[in-house]
Amino acid sequence: MGALLVALGLVVAACGGGDDEGGDAGTGGGETKKIGLVFDSAGRGDKSFNDSAAAGLDAAKQKLGDQIEVKDLTPNKDGSNRKEILDSLVGDGYQMLLGIGFAFTPDIVASAKENTDVQFAGVDIFDNLCLEKKNLTCLGFKEHEGSFIVGAAAALKTKSNTVGFVGGQKVELIEKFQAGYEAGVKYINETEGKNVKVVVDYAGNTIQAFTDPAKGRELALKQIGQGADVLYHAAGSTGNGVIAEAAANQKYAIGVDSDQSLTASPAEQKWILTSMLKRVDTAVQATIEKFVAGQLTEGSVQSFGVKEGGVDYAQNEFNQELLGDLPPKLDEIKEKIASGEIKVPDKPAS
């Protein structure tokens, strides 16, 4: 909770008020603001990335009440109708639209250029439009820093000296998770005298790689066969299959984005070591609140890492026992990342 409050404060501070360089989006007046959010193709209910965004939207609605009218939608499996959904929301008078996921980039940029009187924001989206004080705000995270922490946890927990990483679509963003995870393992090898190796697999090269739990099971079983006893995924709902297969084989899993032990089955909960928390909820909620207050400066790039409270690792009643004596070590690593003593790579070593 403390990390959430810190991150919320920092998002608010980063957004700032209006200035001479860029006008404010929203008026702060009494009218109800219409806010639309479009998930990536896995949609609400993925128990991970989209559900974190949904939590931010729901929290904003609960806090702001009648000040906002909200609607969330999910594109089809291949995401081919993302632009169509955005255009329909613009046509229905929605004043702020949020796109969730890097695959939204071309569509949200196109919509923002076509509808300059509407404010857009995108999670994991980057475009020069965000730097031009235009109507697009890019919300990014230092996933590699959070992944470093859980990589260290995996290396400290493993008994087989082999751990696994399962990515969804093989793209630069997901490689950030891999890079941080591998670097965290390497750090423990160097500081603790261990010799842990990482096996890596990706579910595919298209957006559907995030929506295939059966593929997640297949890759998890493959890695378990290679000796992995701790498996970390960055694969959306495909990762649900990774968790399920790990639990079925009594191996540890590490969730991503949301605290996945909170939404797992009782059988799975006892095998989820932790989750890499990516506070999409915080970024979404704070961005909406600033828009409604008329304090969201148009066009910016915001990036949230350990120092900003944007990424962390989960500790709750389900995984505290599994983590055992690891938290003091992991918290020390967090402090070193925040201070800059540990610099985490954002690209895989090879």
Order of alpha helices (4+ residues) and beta strands (2+ residues): alpha-beta-beta-alpha-beta-alpha-beta-alpha-beta-beta-alpha-beta-alpha-beta-alpha-beta-alpha-beta-alpha-beta-alpha-beta-beta-beta-alpha-alpha
